[in-house]
Amino acid sequence: NAICDSHRRRDPGGALALVGVRTASAHVGIVMDALMRETSPPASESALADSRARLAPRPRTPEETGLTESFLADLVAKHLFEGGVLDVRQLSERTALAGPILEEVLAFMRGEAWIEVRRGSSDSVGVRYALTDRGRAGALDALMRSGYVGPAPVPLPDYVRVVEAQSVHTNVITREELRAAFSDVVIREALLHQLGPAVHSARPIFVYGPSGTGKSYISRRLARLLGNDVLIPYAISSGETVIQVFDPAVHFATNGIGTVPSVMLEAGHDPRLVLCRRPFVITGGELTLDLLEVRYEDATRQYHAPLQLKANNGMFLIDDLGRQRVATVDLLNRWIIPMEEQRDFLNVGAGKHFQVPFDMVLMFSTNMNPLELADEAFLRRLGYKIHFGDVDATEYEEIWRQVCREKGISFDRELLSFVLQNLHGRHGVPLLPCHPRDLLGFALDQCFYEGKPNDLTAERMIWAWNNYFIKSFDERSKLEEGTA
């Protein structure tokens, strides 16, 4: 109960970094989108820290790690093979294991004649350890079986327990919190009242509408409402298979990474897990089905978590649905079991598979006709369907004013009227939330090029319009003649 209560506490400032992910065919490109700014820590931070320590206590013995002694010995051997001669503190920093645990593992390795003791040096603490010839052979054998060399993994059952305790769906979003999160955004009240219940409903969210209506931007903003920081493991283990989960491009650590508080057994959570802001993973039109499965690299002999596993306890946005390099029906079918049962099944080859929680706000976004992407029966499974459309003149003006304030330029009502009547009205172009920022940005580009900062005129807005929209030569000529 204490854990659940602690995660229901809201941070009105929304101290959360948003991270966007764009996938490519051979690599996963990363787009960092820090929409949030850090706020002062909540008054209950000490209570939250205690809850995390109870949720993931620091192991005190090899048995408490949930890993076998031989597995730990292989991991230490690989670190010694890679790092050379290391002392206990250095091994603790590398493996995220406390000193007493390492002492037991090292004693086991000495009994197997895998390591030898070396004298301390000026930059080390206590004695140092190095591999023997037999130890190097054992390390090479371990590396051939698994190329993972990093912090000790968290066993799958412990990972499942941590994810369930940190569920993103335990946060109930109120009307006031939603308004505060979007206080600086022009958005209709009716749309807010659709988004609020959808986020904590544990149902998928399907947003659709023309390009430029703010679907992706608003979806990112929703991550302000996800709640407190969460614990993310460096890696998880299913049997002897280690899958890397922590990705510094996706998981924003709030207390630093790569360090261990102490080699001794002190208060705090298990250092095999990193305290992070709730993840926000975005994948676009480059998404393929293989990026939703455990990925094995032959060159490094390492397993990497799929995107949805990295998004656990956070938000996963599939943008530009219908433009992926895979049939939409195949992509949507991949989500049937996870959406309905809140669990996912992953395969690591050789007939081995394991089950993991599917705990995230899953969002689909498209500018295509939803009925062209899936039939009505499947669309019913997608939970909330929220339409994003154009704005009216009053909303357009408010967005225009916001952009002017952000760019430090004065608001000119006559110039706005010209854009609305002579450009949008004349050409029948609907008013979209993206237009004020884009058109003003183009016009300011010309101003600076000509050495006349902020000298916005109707002629410059026409120039911006012609550079922004695709028009035929006849249409351009008529537009310029009409203005003259």
Summary of the structure (lengths in Angstrom):
residues: 484
radius of gyration: 27.1
end to end distance: 71.2
largest distance: 91.9
contacts: 1485
relative contact order: 0.11
helix: 43%
strand: 17%
